[in-house]
Amino acid sequence: MRAQRLTHLEPQVVAKMKSVITCQKPDVIQNHFGIGLNTWVKLRDGKAIRHSVAIRLLQRLQRDEVI
């Protein structure tokens, strides 16, 4: 089995994401960013997430003009 490729997001990006949301409920996180609560907790705690998820998230943030 192949090892997962992980990526850290820049702290500024996560800080910008935090500023966009009013609460951290799972449905709010999913609706704003298209990620699950577990992924959000990893980002919030400065941990790495799967590279493929990071790419999709960054594309979505750019599309929605969050970053």
mmCIF file of the N, C-alpha and C atoms, coordinates in Angstrom:
data_MODEL
# 
_entry.id   MODEL 
# 
loop_
_atom_site.group_PDB 
_atom_site.id 
_atom_site.type_symbol 
_atom_site.label_atom_id 
_atom_site.label_alt_id 
_atom_site.label_comp_id 
_atom_site.label_asym_id 
_atom_site.label_entity_id 
_atom_site.label_seq_id 
_atom_site.pdbx_PDB_ins_code 
_atom_site.Cartn_x 
_atom_site.Cartn_y 
_atom_site.Cartn_z 
_atom_site.occupancy 
_atom_site.B_iso_or_equiv 
_atom_site.pdbx_formal_charge 
_atom_site.auth_seq_id 
_atom_site.auth_comp_id 
_atom_site.auth_asym_id 
_atom_site.auth_atom_id 
_atom_site.pdbx_PDB_model_num 
ATOM 1   N N  . MET A 1 1  ? 0.842   -1.196 0.000  1.00 0.00 ? 1  MET A N  1 
ATOM 2   C CA . MET A 1 1  ? 0.000   0.000  0.000  1.00 0.00 ? 1  MET A CA 1 
ATOM 3   C C  . MET A 1 1  ? 0.875   1.242  0.000  1.00 0.00 ? 1  MET A C  1 
ATOM 4   N N  . ARG A 1 2  ? 0.474   2.204  -0.751 1.00 0.00 ? 2  ARG A N  1 
ATOM 5   C CA . ARG A 1 2  ? 1.228   3.438  -0.900 1.00 0.00 ? 2  ARG A CA 1 
ATOM 6   C C  . ARG A 1 2  ? 0.970   4.378  0.268  1.00 0.00 ? 2  ARG A C  1 
ATOM 7   N N  . ALA A 1 3  ? 1.997   5.062  0.737  1.00 0.00 ? 3  ALA A N  1 
ATOM 8   C CA . ALA A 1 3  ? 1.858   6.022  1.836  1.00 0.00 ? 3  ALA A CA 1 
ATOM 9   C C  . ALA A 1 3  ? 1.131   7.270  1.345  1.00 0.00 ? 3  ALA A C  1 
ATOM 10  N N  . GLN A 1 4  ? 0.304   7.828  2.207  1.00 0.00 ? 4  GLN A N  1 
ATOM 11  C CA . GLN A 1 4  ? -0.427  9.050  1.866  1.00 0.00 ? 4  GLN A CA 1 
ATOM 12  C C  . GLN A 1 4  ? 0.526   10.239 1.798  1.00 0.00 ? 4  GLN A C  1 
ATOM 13  N N  . ARG A 1 5  ? 0.343   11.087 0.829  1.00 0.00 ? 5  ARG A N  1 
ATOM 14  C CA . ARG A 1 5  ? 1.107   12.317 0.715  1.00 0.00 ? 5  ARG A CA 1 
ATOM 15  C C  . ARG A 1 5  ? 0.357   13.380 1.502  1.00 0.00 ? 5  ARG A C  1 
ATOM 16  N N  . LEU A 1 6  ? 1.043   14.030 2.437  1.00 0.00 ? 6  LEU A N  1 
ATOM 17  C CA . LEU A 1 6  ? 0.408   15.015 3.307  1.00 0.00 ? 6  LEU A CA 1 
ATOM 18  C C  . LEU A 1 6  ? 0.937   16.410 3.018  1.00 0.00 ? 6  LEU A C  1 
ATOM 19  N N  . THR A 1 7  ? 0.109   17.403 3.291  1.00 0.00 ? 7  THR A N  1 
ATOM 20  C CA . THR A 1 7  ? 0.452   18.798 3.033  1.00 0.00 ? 7  THR A CA 1 
ATOM 21  C C  . THR A 1 7  ? -0.019  19.660 4.192  1.00 0.00 ? 7  THR A C  1 
ATOM 22  N N  . HIS A 1 8  ? 0.826   20.613 4.576  1.00 0.00 ? 8  HIS A N  1 
ATOM 23  C CA . HIS A 1 8  ? 0.441   21.630 5.563  1.00 0.00 ? 8  HIS A CA 1 
ATOM 24  C C  . HIS A 1 8  ? -0.044  22.866 4.817  1.00 0.00 ? 8  HIS A C  1 
ATOM 25  N N  . LEU A 1 9  ? -1.101  23.487 5.284  1.00 0.00 ? 9  LEU A N  1 
ATOM 26  C CA . LEU A 1 9  ? -1.539  24.757 4.733  1.00 0.00 ? 9  LEU A CA 1 
ATOM 27  C C  . LEU A 1 9  ? -0.864  25.887 5.500  1.00 0.00 ? 9  LEU A C  1 
ATOM 28  N N  . GLU A 1 10 ? -0.633  26.979 4.820  1.00 0.00 ? 10 GLU A N  1 
ATOM 29  C CA . GLU A 1 10 ? -0.029  28.152 5.446  1.00 0.00 ? 10 GLU A CA 1 
ATOM 30  C C  . GLU A 1 10 ? -0.925  28.635 6.585  1.00 0.00 ? 10 GLU A C  1 
ATOM 31  N N  . PRO A 1 11 ? -0.341  29.019 7.719  1.00 0.00 ? 11 PRO A N  1 
ATOM 32  C CA . PRO A 1 11 ? -1.143  29.515 8.848  1.00 0.00 ? 11 PRO A CA 1 
ATOM 33  C C  . PRO A 1 11 ? -2.028  30.709 8.481  1.00 0.00 ? 11 PRO A C  1 
ATOM 34  N N  . GLN A 1 12 ? -1.566  31.547 7.545  1.00 0.00 ? 12 GLN A N  1 
ATOM 35  C CA . GLN A 1 12 ? -2.371  32.695 7.116  1.00 0.00 ? 12 GLN A CA 1 
ATOM 36  C C  . GLN A 1 12 ? -3.650  32.260 6.418  1.00 0.00 ? 12 GLN A C  1 
ATOM 37  N N  . VAL A 1 13 ? -3.570  31.163 5.670  1.00 0.00 ? 13 VAL A N  1 
ATOM 38  C CA . VAL A 1 13 ? -4.741  30.643 4.962  1.00 0.00 ? 13 VAL A CA 1 
ATOM 39  C C  . VAL A 1 13 ? -5.767  30.142 5.976  1.00 0.00 ? 13 VAL A C  1 
ATOM 40  N N  . VAL A 1 14 ? -5.296  29.399 6.972  1.00 0.00 ? 14 VAL A N  1 
ATOM 41  C CA . VAL A 1 14 ? -6.197  28.870 8.000  1.00 0.00 ? 14 VAL A CA 1 
ATOM 42  C C  . VAL A 1 14 ? -6.809  30.029 8.792  1.00 0.00 ? 14 VAL A C  1 
ATOM 43  N N  . ALA A 1 15 ? -6.015  31.047 9.089  1.00 0.00 ? 15 ALA A N  1 
ATOM 44  C CA . ALA A 1 15 ? -6.527  32.218 9.814  1.00 0.00 ? 15 ALA A CA 1 
ATOM 45  C C  . ALA A 1 15 ? -7.610  32.925 8.999  1.00 0.00 ? 15 ALA A C  1 
ATOM 46  N N  . LYS A 1 16 ? -7.413  33.023 7.698  1.00 0.00 ? 16 LYS A N  1 
ATOM 47  C CA . LYS A 1 16 ? -8.417  33.639 6.824  1.00 0.00 ? 16 LYS A CA 1 
ATOM 48  C C  . LYS A 1 16 ? -9.692  32.807 6.815  1.00 0.00 ? 16 LYS A C  1 
ATOM 49  N N  . MET A 1 17 ? -9.533  31.471 6.792  1.00 0.00 ? 17 MET A N  1 
ATOM 50  C CA . MET A 1 17 ? -10.697 30.589 6.827  1.00 0.00 ? 17 MET A CA 1 
ATOM 51  C C  . MET A 1 17 ? -11.470 30.789 8.130  1.00 0.00 ? 17 MET A C  1 
ATOM 52  N N  . LYS A 1 18 ? -10.744 30.887 9.249  1.00 0.00 ? 18 LYS A N  1 
ATOM 53  C CA . LYS A 1 18 ? -11.394 31.100 10.546 1.00 0.00 ? 18 LYS A CA 1 
ATOM 54  C C  . LYS A 1 18 ? -12.199 32.392 10.553 1.00 0.00 ? 18 LYS A C  1 
ATOM 55  N N  . SER A 1 19 ? -11.684 33.421 9.885  1.00 0.00 ? 19 SER A N  1 
ATOM 56  C CA . SER A 1 19 ? -12.361 34.724 9.889  1.00 0.00 ? 19 SER A CA 1 
ATOM 57  C C  . SER A 1 19 ? -13.654 34.711 9.082  1.00 0.00 ? 19 SER A C  1 
ATOM 58  N N  . VAL A 1 20 ? -13.806 33.745 8.188  1.00 0.00 ? 20 VAL A N  1 
ATOM 59  C CA . VAL A 1 20 ? -14.976 33.674 7.309  1.00 0.00 ? 20 VAL A CA 1 
ATOM 60  C C  . VAL A 1 20 ? -16.177 33.034 7.999  1.00 0.00 ? 20 VAL A C  1 
ATOM 61  N N  . ILE A 1 21 ? -15.918 32.122 8.926  1.00 0.00 ? 21 ILE A N  1 
ATOM 62  C CA . ILE A 1 21 ? -17.014 31.378 9.540  1.00 0.00 ? 21 ILE A CA 1 
ATOM 63  C C  . ILE A 1 21 ? -17.421 31.984 10.878 1.00 0.00 ? 21 ILE A C  1 
ATOM 64  N N  . THR A 1 22 ? -18.688 31.784 11.229 1.00 0.00 ? 22 THR A N  1 
ATOM 65  C CA . THR A 1 22 ? -19.208 32.326 12.481 1.00 0.00 ? 22 THR A CA 1 
ATOM 66  C C  . THR A 1 22 ? -19.183 31.306 13.604 1.00 0.00 ? 22 THR A C  1 
ATOM 67  N N  . CYS A 1 23 ? -19.153 30.024 13.252 1.00 0.00 ? 23 CYS A N  1 
ATOM 68  C CA . CYS A 1 23 ? -19.045 28.948 14.243 1.00 0.00 ? 23 CYS A CA 1 
ATOM 69  C C  . CYS A 1 23 ? -18.360 27.767 13.575 1.00 0.00 ? 23 CYS A C  1 
ATOM 70  N N  . GLN A 1 24 ? -18.033 26.761 14.356 1.00 0.00 ? 24 GLN A N  1 
ATOM 71  C CA . GLN A 1 24 ? -17.285 25.633 13.822 1.00 0.00 ? 24 GLN A CA 1 
ATOM 72  C C  . GLN A 1 24 ? -18.106 24.341 13.821 1.00 0.00 ? 24 GLN A C  1 
ATOM 73  N N  . LYS A 1 25 ? -19.395 24.474 13.570 1.00 0.00 ? 25 LYS A N  1 
ATOM 74  C CA . LYS A 1 25 ? -20.257 23.296 13.459 1.00 0.00 ? 25 LYS A CA 1 
ATOM 75  C C  . LYS A 1 25 ? -19.953 22.574 12.149 1.00 0.00 ? 25 LYS A C  1 
ATOM 76  N N  . PRO A 1 26 ? -20.114 21.248 12.156 1.00 0.00 ? 26 PRO A N  1 
ATOM 77  C CA . PRO A 1 26 ? -19.783 20.465 10.950 1.00 0.00 ? 26 PRO A CA 1 
ATOM 78  C C  . PRO A 1 26 ? -20.474 20.948 9.688  1.00 0.00 ? 26 PRO A C  1 
ATOM 79  N N  . ASP A 1 27 ? -21.755 21.300 9.772  1.00 0.00 ? 27 ASP A N  1 
ATOM 80  C CA . ASP A 1 27 ? -22.464 21.729 8.558  1.00 0.00 ? 27 ASP A CA 1 
ATOM 81  C C  . ASP A 1 27 ? -21.949 23.068 8.047  1.00 0.00 ? 27 ASP A C  1 
ATOM 82  N N  . VAL A 1 28 ? -21.528 23.942 8.932  1.00 0.00 ? 28 VAL A N  1 
ATOM 83  C CA . VAL A 1 28 ? -20.971 25.241 8.523  1.00 0.00 ? 28 VAL A CA 1 
ATOM 84  C C  . VAL A 1 28 ? -19.638 25.030 7.812  1.00 0.00 ? 28 VAL A C  1 
ATOM 85  N N  . ILE A 1 29 ? -18.792 24.188 8.386  1.00 0.00 ? 29 ILE A N  1 
ATOM 86  C CA . ILE A 1 29 ? -17.488 23.887 7.784  1.00 0.00 ? 29 ILE A CA 1 
ATOM 87  C C  . ILE A 1 29 ? -17.683 23.251 6.409  1.00 0.00 ? 29 ILE A C  1 
ATOM 88  N N  . GLN A 1 30 ? -18.594 22.288 6.312  1.00 0.00 ? 30 GLN A N  1 
ATOM 89  C CA . GLN A 1 30 ? -18.850 21.611 5.041  1.00 0.00 ? 30 GLN A CA 1 
ATOM 90  C C  . GLN A 1 30 ? -19.380 22.585 3.996  1.00 0.00 ? 30 GLN A C  1 
ATOM 91  N N  . ASN A 1 31 ? -20.327 23.425 4.374  1.00 0.00 ? 31 ASN A N  1 
ATOM 92  C CA . ASN A 1 31 ? -20.923 24.362 3.416  1.00 0.00 ? 31 ASN A CA 1 
ATOM 93  C C  . ASN A 1 31 ? -19.937 25.418 2.933  1.00 0.00 ? 31 ASN A C  1 
ATOM 94  N N  . HIS A 1 32 ? -19.091 25.918 3.827  1.00 0.00 ? 32 HIS A N  1 
ATOM 95  C CA . HIS A 1 32 ? -18.141 26.968 3.444  1.00 0.00 ? 32 HIS A CA 1 
ATOM 96  C C  . HIS A 1 32 ? -16.926 26.435 2.689  1.00 0.00 ? 32 HIS A C  1 
ATOM 97  N N  . PHE A 1 33 ? -16.404 25.302 3.139  1.00 0.00 ? 33 PHE A N  1 
ATOM 98  C CA . PHE A 1 33 ? -15.117 24.849 2.625  1.00 0.00 ? 33 PHE A CA 1 
ATOM 99  C C  . PHE A 1 33 ? -15.145 23.498 1.925  1.00 0.00 ? 33 PHE A C  1 
ATOM 100 N N  . GLY A 1 34 ? -16.219 22.740 2.065  1.00 0.00 ? 34 GLY A N  1 
ATOM 101 C CA . GLY A 1 34 ? -16.296 21.436 1.426  1.00 0.00 ? 34 GLY A CA 1 
ATOM 102 C C  . GLY A 1 34 ? -15.410 20.388 2.073  1.00 0.00 ? 34 GLY A C  1 
ATOM 103 N N  . ILE A 1 35 ? -15.109 20.568 3.357  1.00 0.00 ? 35 ILE A N  1 
ATOM 104 C CA . ILE A 1 35 ? -14.298 19.597 4.098  1.00 0.00 ? 35 ILE A CA 1 
ATOM 105 C C  . ILE A 1 35 ? -15.060 19.162 5.340  1.00 0.00 ? 35 ILE A C  1 
ATOM 106 N N  . GLY A 1 36 ? -14.670 18.021 5.872  1.00 0.00 ? 36 GLY A N  1 
ATOM 107 C CA . GLY A 1 36 ? -15.298 17.513 7.077  1.00 0.00 ? 36 GLY A CA 1 
ATOM 108 C C  . GLY A 1 36 ? -14.694 18.129 8.331  1.00 0.00 ? 36 GLY A C  1 
ATOM 109 N N  . LEU A 1 37 ? -15.358 17.895 9.435  1.00 0.00 ? 37 LEU A N  1 
ATOM 110 C CA . LEU A 1 37 ? -14.910 18.445 10.713 1.00 0.00 ? 37 LEU A CA 1 
ATOM 111 C C  . LEU A 1 37 ? -13.526 17.915 11.094 1.00 0.00 ? 37 LEU A C  1 
ATOM 112 N N  . ASN A 1 38 ? -13.252 16.638 10.850 1.00 0.00 ? 38 ASN A N  1 
ATOM 113 C CA . ASN A 1 38 ? -11.938 16.082 11.195 1.00 0.00 ? 38 ASN A CA 1 
ATOM 114 C C  . ASN A 1 38 ? -10.816 16.801 10.444 1.00 0.00 ? 38 ASN A C  1 
ATOM 115 N N  . THR A 1 39 ? -11.037 17.090 9.181  1.00 0.00 ? 39 THR A N  1 
ATOM 116 C CA . THR A 1 39 ? -10.040 17.824 8.397  1.00 0.00 ? 39 THR A CA 1 
ATOM 117 C C  . THR A 1 39 ? -9.887  19.235 8.935  1.00 0.00 ? 39 THR A C  1 
ATOM 118 N N  . TRP A 1 40 ? -10.993 19.879 9.289  1.00 0.00 ? 40 TRP A N  1 
ATOM 119 C CA . TRP A 1 40 ? -10.935 21.227 9.848  1.00 0.00 ? 40 TRP A CA 1 
ATOM 120 C C  . TRP A 1 40 ? -10.136 21.250 11.154 1.00 0.00 ? 40 TRP A C  1 
ATOM 121 N N  . VAL A 1 41 ? -10.360 20.270 12.009 1.00 0.00 ? 41 VAL A N  1 
ATOM 122 C CA . VAL A 1 41 ? -9.634  20.203 13.282 1.00 0.00 ? 41 VAL A CA 1 
ATOM 123 C C  . VAL A 1 41 ? -8.135  20.058 13.022 1.00 0.00 ? 41 VAL A C  1 
ATOM 124 N N  . LYS A 1 42 ? -7.772  19.233 12.061 1.00 0.00 ? 42 LYS A N  1 
ATOM 125 C CA . LYS A 1 42 ? -6.348  19.095 11.715 1.00 0.00 ? 42 LYS A CA 1 
ATOM 126 C C  . LYS A 1 42 ? -5.772  20.430 11.249 1.00 0.00 ? 42 LYS A C  1 
ATOM 127 N N  . LEU A 1 43 ? -6.488  21.113 10.374 1.00 0.00 ? 43 LEU A N  1 
ATOM 128 C CA . LEU A 1 43 ? -6.011  22.409 9.885  1.00 0.00 ? 43 LEU A CA 1 
ATOM 129 C C  . LEU A 1 43 ? -5.883  23.411 11.025 1.00 0.00 ? 43 LEU A C  1 
ATOM 130 N N  . ARG A 1 44 ? -6.900  23.477 11.835 1.00 0.00 ? 44 ARG A N  1 
ATOM 131 C CA . ARG A 1 44 ? -6.933  24.419 12.960 1.00 0.00 ? 44 ARG A CA 1 
ATOM 132 C C  . ARG A 1 44 ? -5.779  24.163 13.929 1.00 0.00 ? 44 ARG A C  1 
ATOM 133 N N  . ASP A 1 45 ? -5.413  22.882 14.079 1.00 0.00 ? 45 ASP A N  1 
ATOM 134 C CA . ASP A 1 45 ? -4.328  22.503 14.994 1.00 0.00 ? 45 ASP A CA 1 
ATOM 135 C C  . ASP A 1 45 ? -2.957  22.529 14.335 1.00 0.00 ? 45 ASP A C  1 
ATOM 136 N N  . GLY A 1 46 ? -2.887  22.982 13.078 1.00 0.00 ? 46 GLY A N  1 
ATOM 137 C CA . GLY A 1 46 ? -1.606  23.087 12.386 1.00 0.00 ? 46 GLY A CA 1 
ATOM 138 C C  . GLY A 1 46 ? -1.049  21.773 11.869 1.00 0.00 ? 46 GLY A C  1 
ATOM 139 N N  . LYS A 1 47 ? -1.903  20.782 11.739 1.00 0.00 ? 47 LYS A N  1 
ATOM 140 C CA . LYS A 1 47 ? -1.471  19.465 11.261 1.00 0.00 ? 47 LYS A CA 1 
ATOM 141 C C  . LYS A 1 47 ? -1.648  19.355 9.751  1.00 0.00 ? 47 LYS A C  1 
ATOM 142 N N  . ALA A 1 48 ? -0.973  18.379 9.186  1.00 0.00 ? 48 ALA A N  1 
ATOM 143 C CA . ALA A 1 48 ? -1.049  18.136 7.746  1.00 0.00 ? 48 ALA A CA 1 
ATOM 144 C C  . ALA A 1 48 ? -2.340  17.410 7.397  1.00 0.00 ? 48 ALA A C  1 
ATOM 145 N N  . ILE A 1 49 ? -2.810  17.660 6.178  1.00 0.00 ? 49 ILE A N  1 
ATOM 146 C CA . ILE A 1 49 ? -3.967  16.948 5.635  1.00 0.00 ? 49 ILE A CA 1 
ATOM 147 C C  . ILE A 1 49 ? -3.536  16.284 4.335  1.00 0.00 ? 49 ILE A C  1 
ATOM 148 N N  . ARG A 1 50 ? -4.388  15.386 3.817  1.00 0.00 ? 50 ARG A N  1 
ATOM 149 C CA . ARG A 1 50 ? -4.071  14.729 2.548  1.00 0.00 ? 50 ARG A CA 1 
ATOM 150 C C  . ARG A 1 50 ? -3.845  15.779 1.463  1.00 0.00 ? 50 ARG A C  1 
ATOM 151 N N  . HIS A 1 51 ? -2.836  15.532 0.652  1.00 0.00 ? 51 HIS A N  1 
ATOM 152 C CA . HIS A 1 51 ? -2.470  16.475 -0.401 1.00 0.00 ? 51 HIS A CA 1 
ATOM 153 C C  . HIS A 1 51 ? -3.633  16.740 -1.356 1.00 0.00 ? 51 HIS A C  1 
ATOM 154 N N  . SER A 1 52 ? -4.347  15.678 -1.739 1.00 0.00 ? 52 SER A N  1 
ATOM 155 C CA . SER A 1 52 ? -5.459  15.836 -2.683 1.00 0.00 ? 52 SER A CA 1 
ATOM 156 C C  . SER A 1 52 ? -6.559  16.719 -2.087 1.00 0.00 ? 52 SER A C  1 
ATOM 157 N N  . VAL A 1 53 ? -6.802  16.603 -0.797 1.00 0.00 ? 53 VAL A N  1 
ATOM 158 C CA . VAL A 1 53 ? -7.804  17.435 -0.126 1.00 0.00 ? 53 VAL A CA 1 
ATOM 159 C C  . VAL A 1 53 ? -7.317  18.879 -0.079 1.00 0.00 ? 53 VAL A C  1 
ATOM 160 N N  . ALA A 1 54 ? -6.040  19.069 0.194  1.00 0.00 ? 54 ALA A N  1 
ATOM 161 C CA . ALA A 1 54 ? -5.474  20.422 0.252  1.00 0.00 ? 54 ALA A CA 1 
ATOM 162 C C  . ALA A 1 54 ? -5.600  21.125 -1.100 1.00 0.00 ? 54 ALA A C  1 
ATOM 163 N N  . ILE A 1 55 ? -5.329  20.408 -2.171 1.00 0.00 ? 55 ILE A N  1 
ATOM 164 C CA . ILE A 1 55 ? -5.431  20.995 -3.516 1.00 0.00 ? 55 ILE A CA 1 
ATOM 165 C C  . ILE A 1 55 ? -6.868  21.426 -3.802 1.00 0.00 ? 55 ILE A C  1 
ATOM 166 N N  . ARG A 1 56 ? -7.824  20.534 -3.536 1.00 0.00 ? 56 ARG A N  1 
ATOM 167 C CA . ARG A 1 56 ? -9.239  20.870 -3.767 1.00 0.00 ? 56 ARG A CA 1 
ATOM 168 C C  . ARG A 1 56 ? -9.680  22.042 -2.900 1.00 0.00 ? 56 ARG A C  1 
ATOM 169 N N  . LEU A 1 57 ? -9.242  22.054 -1.643 1.00 0.00 ? 57 LEU A N  1 
ATOM 170 C CA . LEU A 1 57 ? -9.607  23.130 -0.733 1.00 0.00 ? 57 LEU A CA 1 
ATOM 171 C C  . LEU A 1 57 ? -9.048  24.471 -1.214 1.00 0.00 ? 57 LEU A C  1 
ATOM 172 N N  . LEU A 1 58 ? -7.791  24.505 -1.601 1.00 0.00 ? 58 LEU A N  1 
ATOM 173 C CA . LEU A 1 58 ? -7.195  25.754 -2.076 1.00 0.00 ? 58 LEU A CA 1 
ATOM 174 C C  . LEU A 1 58 ? -7.877  26.254 -3.345 1.00 0.00 ? 58 LEU A C  1 
ATOM 175 N N  . GLN A 1 59 ? -8.237  25.334 -4.240 1.00 0.00 ? 59 GLN A N  1 
ATOM 176 C CA . GLN A 1 59 ? -8.960  25.728 -5.451 1.00 0.00 ? 59 GLN A CA 1 
ATOM 177 C C  . GLN A 1 59 ? -10.312 26.338 -5.089 1.00 0.00 ? 59 GLN A C  1 
ATOM 178 N N  . ARG A 1 60 ? -11.000 25.726 -4.140 1.00 0.00 ? 60 ARG A N  1 
ATOM 179 C CA . ARG A 1 60 ? -12.305 26.238 -3.715 1.00 0.00 ? 60 ARG A CA 1 
ATOM 180 C C  . ARG A 1 60 ? -12.162 27.606 -3.057 1.00 0.00 ? 60 ARG A C  1 
ATOM 181 N N  . LEU A 1 61 ? -11.156 27.765 -2.206 1.00 0.00 ? 61 LEU A N  1 
ATOM 182 C CA . LEU A 1 61 ? -10.945 29.054 -1.532 1.00 0.00 ? 61 LEU A CA 1 
ATOM 183 C C  . LEU A 1 61 ? -10.631 30.153 -2.546 1.00 0.00 ? 61 LEU A C  1 
ATOM 184 N N  . GLN A 1 62 ? -9.853  29.833 -3.568 1.00 0.00 ? 62 GLN A N  1 
ATOM 185 C CA . GLN A 1 62 ? -9.565  30.816 -4.610 1.00 0.00 ? 62 GLN A CA 1 
ATOM 186 C C  . GLN A 1 62 ? -10.812 31.140 -5.412 1.00 0.00 ? 62 GLN A C  1 
ATOM 187 N N  . ARG A 1 63 ? -11.582 30.105 -5.761 1.00 0.00 ? 63 ARG A N  1 
ATOM 188 C CA . ARG A 1 63 ? -12.822 30.304 -6.526 1.00 0.00 ? 63 ARG A CA 1 
ATOM 189 C C  . ARG A 1 63 ? -13.796 31.192 -5.774 1.00 0.00 ? 63 ARG A C  1 
ATOM 190 N N  . ASP A 1 64 ? -13.902 30.944 -4.454 1.00 0.00 ? 64 ASP A N  1 
ATOM 191 C CA . ASP A 1 64 ? -14.841 31.708 -3.619 1.00 0.00 ? 64 ASP A CA 1 
ATOM 192 C C  . ASP A 1 64 ? -14.235 33.010 -3.106 1.00 0.00 ? 64 ASP A C  1 
ATOM 193 N N  . GLU A 1 65 ? -13.012 33.302 -3.561 1.00 0.00 ? 65 GLU A N  1 
ATOM 194 C CA . GLU A 1 65 ? -12.300 34.530 -3.198 1.00 0.00 ? 65 GLU A CA 1 
ATOM 195 C C  . GLU A 1 65 ? -12.114 34.695 -1.696 1.00 0.00 ? 65 GLU A C  1 
ATOM 196 N N  . VAL A 1 66 ? -11.870 33.577 -1.015 1.00 0.00 ? 66 VAL A N  1 
ATOM 197 C CA . VAL A 1 66 ? -11.553 33.618 0.404  1.00 0.00 ? 66 VAL A CA 1 
ATOM 198 C C  . VAL A 1 66 ? -10.081 33.973 0.582  1.00 0.00 ? 66 VAL A C  1 
ATOM 199 N N  . ILE A 1 67 ? -9.248  33.457 -0.351 1.00 0.00 ? 67 ILE A N  1 
ATOM 200 C CA . ILE A 1 67 ? -7.811  33.783 -0.297 1.00 0.00 ? 67 ILE A CA 1 
ATOM 201 C C  . ILE A 1 67 ? -7.400  34.483 -1.565 1.00 0.00 ? 67 ILE A C  1 
# 
